[in-house]
């Protein structure tokens, strides 16, 4: 061991501290004005937005977004699947002037991401679908409006006149109603139709039943007491109009909200619905809710331009496979010419990288932007997109890919499995 006494002294020149030098090292960040702005600035990840949403929204509303069907196994599997991805970067590749944009259904979008359709969105925040659509138009990605959205087809277009809007259709037994929705979407310039096929019956979401957030509502005393802790949320709800299925107002017979909701679940739904739609819809047509190669191939054979690999975010059939697990096989089944999107469990920009490398043209996000919406309205949605976009771009470059088109299978190591031994991963 070296004798420290034998070491020569290290000459050190000292001087009086200088404020100008200290100021360069220690700089204090000026906090933004407003509680919402400060809350969003502190959110560095989607999980941070989720935590903020939990603090700012009644529990029943938060649980409606955060929860899933039955034991919520599928929702956890969706998230866990992305944690089984290992990245393999290319070395010595220039990533200057990166380009995250992609071509999707004949349009150029800012990154391989679109905002998914969600129901009752004005329940999460009074700005609702209009806020999400306006952010989508501003940043240059598509937004899909749900049939059971709380803002109408026309009002969403008015809020986002330049956005690439899609319409998600629950195909009902009422063909006249279906045709009317198609006509309105086409007249408002919606480019793409998403036919949802995994809702022949409604899934069982225990959190909603416990909270009384059913149709019609059966709120418990505990739920009402919890809601009373959020006076701003109540004020916004009471001063911005009632909660309705806005695109379905005026349905013949004046059905109740419960009756309207039951119309969205048709146990008779089969492939003939796809044939009927293809004959009437001139835009792009995607089938949403596909989790097997055979179903994906059948959808394309019956005229769909592509599929959305989706298990409804785990909100319908529990114990189904994680969407990322089945993505490569579905891409192989439909070939490279069909459009393949994926949703479920996307909470980080690296999840978008993984999905793209494993065969998806783009991802759909739902919970991620809803957490932002609950945490801060339109600004919160913009913050959610900003977080994902920054994570995606940084990870793409660190993998040695200059643009989204460069991402491919060699960048990921991934072993799908369906044994059920998934870690307990919450969103």
C-alpha positions in Angstrom: 0.0 0.0 0.0 1.4 3.4 -1.0 2.7 5.5 1.9 0.6 8.7 1.6 3.4 10.6 3.4 5.7 9.9 0.5 3.4 11.4 -2.1 4.4 14.9 -3.4 2.0 17.7 -2.5 -0.4 18.8 -5.2 -0.1 22.6 -5.8 -3.4 24.3 -5.5 -3.9 27.9 -6.3 -6.8 29.6 -4.4 -8.6 32.9 -5.0 -11.5 34.8 -3.6 -14.9 33.5 -4.8 -16.3 35.4 -7.7 -20.0 35.8 -8.1 -19.8 35.9 -11.9 -18.3 32.4 -11.9 -20.7 31.1 -9.2 -23.6 32.4 -11.2 -22.6 30.2 -14.2 -22.5 27.1 -12.1 -25.6 27.7 -9.9 -28.6 28.9 -11.8 -32.1 28.8 -10.4 -35.0 27.9 -12.6 -37.8 30.4 -12.7 -41.0 28.5 -11.8 -43.8 29.0 -14.4 -46.9 31.0 -13.4 -50.0 29.0 -12.5 -50.5 25.7 -10.6 -51.3 23.8 -13.7 -48.2 25.0 -15.5 -46.0 24.0 -12.6 -47.7 20.6 -12.3 -47.0 19.9 -16.0 -43.4 21.1 -15.9 -42.7 18.8 -13.0 -44.0 15.8 -15.0 -41.0 14.2 -16.8 -42.7 11.0 -17.7 -46.2 9.6 -18.5 -46.1 8.0 -15.1 -45.7 11.5 -13.6 -48.7 12.6 -15.5 -50.6 9.6 -14.1 -49.7 10.6 -10.6 -50.8 14.2 -11.2 -54.1 12.9 -12.7 -54.8 10.9 -9.6 -54.3 14.0 -7.5 -56.5 16.3 -9.6 -59.4 14.0 -10.6 -62.1 12.2 -8.6 -61.3 8.6 -7.9 -64.2 7.2 -9.9 -63.1 9.1 -13.0 -59.5 8.2 -12.6 -60.4 4.5 -12.1 -62.5 4.6 -15.2 -59.3 5.6 -17.2 -56.8 3.6 -15.3 -58.8 0.4 -14.8 -59.5 -2.6 -17.0 -61.6 -5.8 -17.1 -61.9 -8.5 -14.6 -58.6 -9.1 -12.8 -56.8 -6.6 -15.1 -54.3 -9.2 -16.1 -54.3 -8.2 -19.8 -53.7 -4.6 -19.0 -50.7 -5.5 -17.0 -49.5 -7.9 -19.7 -49.6 -5.1 -22.3 -47.3 -3.0 -20.2 -45.0 -5.8 -19.2 -44.4 -6.9 -22.8 -42.6 -3.7 -23.6 -40.3 -4.4 -20.6 -39.1 -7.6 -22.2 -37.6 -5.7 -25.1 -33.8 -5.4 -25.3 -32.4 -2.8 -27.7 -29.3 -3.4 -29.9 -27.9 -0.2 -31.2 -25.9 0.3 -34.4 -22.5 1.9 -33.8 -20.8 4.5 -35.9 -24.0 5.7 -37.6 -24.7 9.4 -38.2 -27.9 10.5 -36.6 -27.6 14.2 -37.5 -30.8 15.9 -38.7 -33.1 13.2 -37.4 -36.5 12.6 -38.9 -39.1 10.9 -36.8 -41.9 11.4 -39.3 -43.6 8.5 -41.2 -46.1 7.9 -44.0 -49.3 6.6 -42.7 -52.4 5.9 -44.9 -51.1 8.3 -47.6 -50.3 11.1 -45.2 -47.1 12.3 -43.6 -47.3 12.5 -39.8 -44.9 13.9 -37.3 -44.0 10.6 -35.6 -45.5 7.0 -35.7 -48.2 7.8 -33.2 -51.9 8.6 -33.3 -54.4 9.6 -30.5 -56.8 6.7 -29.9 -60.6 7.0 -29.6 -61.9 7.2 -26.0 -65.4 7.5 -24.7 -66.8 10.0 -22.2 -63.7 12.2 -22.6 -65.3 15.3 -21.3 -65.8 13.4 -18.0 -62.1 13.4 -17.5 -61.8 17.1 -18.3 -64.4 19.6 -19.5 -62.3 20.4 -22.6 -62.6 16.8 -23.7 -62.2 15.6 -27.3 -61.9 19.2 -28.6 -58.7 19.6 -26.6 -57.2 16.3 -27.8 -58.1 17.0 -31.5 -56.6 20.5 -31.4 -53.3 19.2 -30.0 -53.3 16.5 -32.6 -53.7 19.0 -35.4 -51.1 21.3 -33.9 -48.4 18.6 -33.6 -49.3 16.8 -36.8 -50.6 13.4 -35.8 -54.1 11.8 -36.3 -56.9 11.8 -33.8 -59.7 9.2 -33.7 -63.1 10.3 -32.4 -65.2 7.6 -30.7 -68.8 6.8 -31.5 -69.5 7.3 -27.8 -67.5 10.5 -27.6 -68.9 13.4 -25.6 -68.2 15.9 -28.4 -69.9 15.6 -31.8 -68.4 14.8 -35.1 -68.9 18.3 -36.3 -67.7 20.1 -33.1 -64.5 18.1 -33.1 -63.8 19.2 -36.7 -64.6 22.8 -35.8 -62.1 22.6 -32.9 -59.4 21.1 -35.2 -60.1 22.3 -38.7 -56.7 21.2 -40.1 -56.3 17.9 -38.2 -56.2 14.5 -39.7 -59.4 13.1 -38.0 -60.4 9.5 -37.9 -63.8 8.1 -36.8 -64.2 5.0 -34.7 -67.4 3.1 -35.3 -69.3 0.7 -33.1 -71.3 -1.1 -35.7 -74.9 -1.4 -34.5 -77.8 -3.5 -35.7 -79.4 -0.2 -36.9 -78.0 0.1 -40.5 -79.6 3.5 -40.9 -77.8 4.8 -37.8 -74.5 3.4 -39.1 -75.0 5.0 -42.5 -75.8 8.3 -40.9 -72.6 8.3 -38.9 -70.6 7.5 -42.0 -72.2 10.3 -44.0 -71.5 12.8 -41.2 -67.9 11.7 -40.8 -67.3 11.9 -44.6 -69.0 15.3 -44.8 -66.7 16.6 -42.0 -63.6 15.4 -43.8 -62.7 12.5 -41.6 -60.1 10.5 -43.5 -60.2 7.1 -41.8 -62.7 4.7 -40.3 -61.9 2.4 -37.4 -64.3 -0.5 -37.1 -64.1 -1.8 -33.5 -64.7 -5.6 -33.4 -63.9 -6.7 -29.8 -67.1 -5.3 -28.2 -69.8 -7.8 -29.1 -70.6 -7.8 -25.4 -69.4 -5.4 -22.7 -66.4 -6.4 -20.6 -66.8 -6.4 -16.8 -64.8 -3.6 -15.1 -65.1 -4.0 -11.4 -63.6 -0.7 -10.5 -66.5 1.1 -12.3 -69.1 -1.1 -10.7 -67.7 -0.5 -7.2 -67.6 3.3 -7.9 -71.1 3.3 -9.4 -69.7 4.7 -12.7 -72.2 2.6 -14.7 -74.8 3.5 -17.4 -77.0 4.8 -15.9 -74.8 6.0 -13.0 -75.4 4.4 -9.6 -73.0 6.5 -7.6 -72.3 5.4 -4.0 -72.1 7.7 -1.0 -68.4 7.1 -0.9 -68.0 8.1 -4.6 -70.0 11.3 -4.1 -68.0 12.1 -1.0 -64.7 11.6 -2.9 -66.0 13.8 -5.7 -66.8 16.6 -3.3 -63.0 16.9 -2.7 -62.6 18.2 -6.2 -64.7 21.4 -6.4 -62.9 22.7 -9.6 -63.8 19.5 -11.4 -67.5 19.8 -10.3 -67.6 23.5 -11.3 -66.3 22.7 -14.7 -68.8 19.9 -15.2 -71.8 21.9 -14.1 -70.9 25.0 -16.2 -70.0 23.3 -19.5 -73.1 21.3 -20.4 -74.3 17.8 -19.7 -72.5 14.6 -20.5 -74.0 12.9 -23.6 -73.0 10.7 -26.5 -72.8 13.8 -28.6 -72.8 12.2 -32.0 -75.8 10.1 -31.1 -78.2 12.8 -30.0 -81.4 12.7 -31.9 -81.4 8.9 -32.4 -85.0 7.9 -33.4 -87.1 6.7 -30.4 -85.2 9.0 -28.0 -83.4 6.1 -26.2 -82.0 6.5 -22.7 -78.2 6.6 -22.3 -78.3 3.0 -21.1 -80.2 1.9 -24.2 -77.8 3.9 -26.5 -74.8 2.2 -24.8 -76.4 -1.3 -25.3 -76.7 -0.5 -29.0 -72.9 -0.3 -29.2 -72.5 -4.0 -28.3 -73.9 -6.2 -31.0 -73.5 -10.0 -30.5 -74.4 -10.6 -34.1 -71.4 -8.7 -35.5 -69.6 -10.7 -38.2 -67.6 -10.2 -41.3 -70.6 -9.1 -43.3 -70.4 -5.7 -41.4 -67.0 -5.2 -42.9 -68.3 -5.9 -46.4 -71.2 -3.5 -45.8 -68.8 -0.7 -44.7 -66.3 -1.3 -47.5 -69.1 -0.7 -50.0 -70.0 2.6 -48.4 -66.9 4.2 -47.0 -64.5 5.7 -49.6 -61.7 6.6 -47.1 -59.2 4.3 -45.4 -60.7 1.5 -43.4 -59.0 -0.2 -40.4 -60.3 -3.1 -38.3 -59.6 -2.5 -34.6 -59.5 -5.3 -32.1 -57.5 -8.0 -33.9 -55.2 -10.2 -31.9 -54.6 -13.3 -34.2 -53.0 -13.7 -37.6 -56.1 -15.4 -39.0 -58.4 -12.6 -38.0 -56.0 -10.0 -39.4 -55.7 -11.8 -42.7 -59.5 -12.2 -43.0 -60.0 -8.5 -42.4 -57.6 -7.6 -45.2 -59.2 -10.1 -47.5 -62.6 -8.4 -47.0 -61.3 -5.0 -48.0 -59.8 -3.5 -44.9 -56.7 -1.4 -45.6 -55.2 -2.7 -42.4 -55.7 -3.6 -38.7 -55.2 -2.3 -35.3 -53.6 -5.0 -33.1 -55.7 -4.3 -30.0 -57.2 -5.9 -27.0 -59.1 -2.7 -26.0 -56.4 -1.8 -23.5 -57.4 -4.9 -21.5 -60.8 -3.5 -21.0 -62.8 -6.3 -22.7 -61.5 -9.9 -22.6 -59.1 -10.4 -19.7 -56.3 -13.0 -19.9 -55.8 -12.3 -23.6 -52.4 -11.9 -25.1 -50.4 -8.8 -24.9 -50.6 -6.9 -28.2 -46.8 -6.6 -28.6 -46.5 -10.4 -28.2 -48.7 -11.1 -31.3 -47.6 -8.1 -33.4 -44.8 -9.8 -35.4 -47.0 -12.8 -36.4 -49.8 -10.5 -37.5 -47.4 -8.4 -39.6 -46.2 -11.6 -41.2 -49.8 -12.7 -41.9 -50.9 -9.5 -43.7 -47.6 -8.7 -45.4 -45.9 -5.3 -45.8 -48.6 -3.7 -48.0 -51.3 -3.6 -45.3 -51.3 -1.0 -42.5 -50.7 -2.4 -39.0 -51.2 -0.3 -35.9 -50.9 -1.4 -32.3 -52.3 -0.1 -29.0 -52.2 -1.2 -25.4 -49.5 -0.5 -22.8 -47.7 2.3 -24.7 -46.5 4.6 -21.9 -43.0 5.6 -23.1 -41.3 6.7 -26.3 -39.2 3.6 -26.2 -42.4 1.6 -26.4 -43.1 3.4 -29.7 -39.6 2.5 -30.9 -40.1 -1.2 -30.0 -43.5 -1.4 -31.7 -42.1 0.2 -34.9 -39.1 -2.1 -35.0 -41.3 -5.2 -34.5 -43.6 -4.3 -37.5 -46.1 -1.7 -36.5 -46.5 1.3 -38.8 -47.5 3.4 -35.8 -49.0 3.1 -32.3 -52.3 4.4 -30.8 -52.2 5.9 -27.4 -55.2 6.3 -25.1 -54.4 6.3 -21.4 -51.2 8.2 -21.9 -52.9 11.3 -23.2 -55.9 11.0 -20.9 -53.5 11.2 -17.9 -52.3 14.5 -19.4 -55.9 15.6 -20.0 -56.9 15.0 -16.4 -53.7 16.7 -15.1 -54.0 19.8 -17.2 -56.6 19.9 -20.0 -55.3 20.8 -23.4 -51.9 21.7 -22.1 -51.7 18.3 -20.4 -52.4 16.5 -23.6 -49.6 18.6 -25.3 -47.3 17.7 -22.5 -48.0 14.0 -22.9 -47.2 14.2 -26.6 -44.1 16.2 -25.9 -42.8 13.6 -23.4 -43.4 10.7 -25.8 -41.9 12.6 -28.8 -38.7 13.5 -26.9 -38.3 10.0 -25.6 -38.9 8.5 -29.0 -36.5 10.8 -30.9 -33.7 10.4 -28.3 -34.0 6.6 -28.2 -34.1 6.4 -32.0 -30.9 8.3 -32.3 -29.2 6.3 -29.5 -30.1 3.2 -31.5 -28.2 4.6 -34.5 -31.3 5.3 -36.5 -31.5 8.7 -38.2 -35.2 8.3 -39.1 -38.2 6.1 -38.2 -37.8 4.2 -41.5 -34.4 2.9 -40.3 -35.9 1.1 -37.3 -36.2 -2.7 -37.8 -35.9 -6.1 -36.2 -32.2 -6.0 -35.8 -32.6 -3.2 -33.2 -34.6 -5.3 -30.8 -34.4 -8.7 -29.1 -37.8 -9.8 -28.0 -39.2 -13.2 -26.9 -43.0 -13.3 -26.8 -44.6 -15.7 -24.4 -48.1 -16.4 -23.1 -47.4 -18.5 -20.0 -49.0 -15.9 -17.7 -45.9 -15.4 -15.5 -45.9 -11.7 -16.1 -44.5 -9.4 -13.4 -47.0 -7.3 -11.5 -46.6 -4.2 -13.6 -49.0 -1.4 -13.2 -49.5 1.5 -15.5 
